[in-house]
Amino acid sequence: MNTTPDEIARWMFNEMKNTGVLYQAAAVEHIRGQYGDSFIYVNDKGHVSIDKEVKKAFKKLHGGKAAWDRDAFFWGWTSAIKEG
């Protein structure tokens, strides 16, 4: 089975829809467990991160309605979607 970045991004988006937030550590753990290490890498700061193509596809899905919290390492809905 060839997993695509879009498939993983859809999972991330659905998690956001269901819970309102998506912690990177939980996403990394799920992606690693379900799809292996090919969509995970260690970034310049030494943090385990999600493949850039996956994050690009995720951004397309949420269309700017989710924001990354750099301090807490999670994505959350912006106020625009909470009010809308």
Contacts in CASP RR format, 6 or more apart in sequence:
PFRMAT RR
TARGET T0000
AUTHOR 0000-0000-0000
METHOD contacts of the structure
MODEL  1
MNTTPDEIARWMFNEMKNTGVLYQAAAVEHIRGQYGDSFIYVNDKGHVSI
DKEVKKAFKKLHGGKAAWDRDAFFWGWTSAIKEG
3 35 0 8 1.000
3 38 0 8 1.000
3 39 0 8 1.000
5 39 0 8 1.000
5 51 0 8 1.000
5 53 0 8 1.000
5 54 0 8 1.000
5 56 0 8 1.000
5 57 0 8 1.000
6 57 0 8 1.000
8 31 0 8 1.000
8 35 0 8 1.000
8 39 0 8 1.000
8 50 0 8 1.000
8 51 0 8 1.000
8 54 0 8 1.000
8 57 0 8 1.000
9 54 0 8 1.000
9 55 0 8 1.000
9 57 0 8 1.000
9 58 0 8 1.000
9 60 0 8 1.000
9 61 0 8 1.000
10 61 0 8 1.000
11 30 0 8 1.000
11 34 0 8 1.000
12 22 0 8 1.000
12 27 0 8 1.000
12 50 0 8 1.000
12 54 0 8 1.000
12 58 0 8 1.000
12 61 0 8 1.000
12 75 0 8 1.000
13 58 0 8 1.000
13 61 0 8 1.000
13 62 0 8 1.000
15 22 0 8 1.000
15 27 0 8 1.000
16 22 0 8 1.000
16 62 0 8 1.000
16 66 0 8 1.000
16 75 0 8 1.000
16 76 0 8 1.000
16 77 0 8 1.000
20 76 0 8 1.000
20 77 0 8 1.000
21 74 0 8 1.000
21 75 0 8 1.000
21 76 0 8 1.000
21 77 0 8 1.000
22 66 0 8 1.000
22 74 0 8 1.000
22 75 0 8 1.000
22 76 0 8 1.000
23 72 0 8 1.000
23 73 0 8 1.000
23 74 0 8 1.000
24 49 0 8 1.000
24 50 0 8 1.000
24 73 0 8 1.000
24 74 0 8 1.000
24 75 0 8 1.000
25 48 0 8 1.000
25 73 0 8 1.000
27 50 0 8 1.000
28 40 0 8 1.000
28 48 0 8 1.000
28 49 0 8 1.000
28 50 0 8 1.000
31 39 0 8 1.000
31 40 0 8 1.000
31 50 0 8 1.000
31 54 0 8 1.000
32 40 0 8 1.000
38 51 0 8 1.000
39 50 0 8 1.000
39 51 0 8 1.000
39 54 0 8 1.000
40 48 0 8 1.000
40 49 0 8 1.000
40 50 0 8 1.000
40 51 0 8 1.000
41 48 0 8 1.000
41 49 0 8 1.000
41 51 0 8 1.000
42 48 0 8 1.000
42 49 0 8 1.000
43 49 0 8 1.000
47 73 0 8 1.000
58 66 0 8 1.000
58 75 0 8 1.000
62 75 0 8 1.000
64 78 0 8 1.000
65 77 0 8 1.000
65 78 0 8 1.000
65 80 0 8 1.000
65 81 0 8 1.000
66 75 0 8 1.000
66 76 0 8 1.000
66 77 0 8 1.000
66 78 0 8 1.000
66 81 0 8 1.000
67 75 0 8 1.000
67 76 0 8 1.000
67 77 0 8 1.000
67 78 0 8 1.000
68 74 0 8 1.000
68 75 0 8 1.000
69 75 0 8 1.000
69 76 0 8 1.000
END
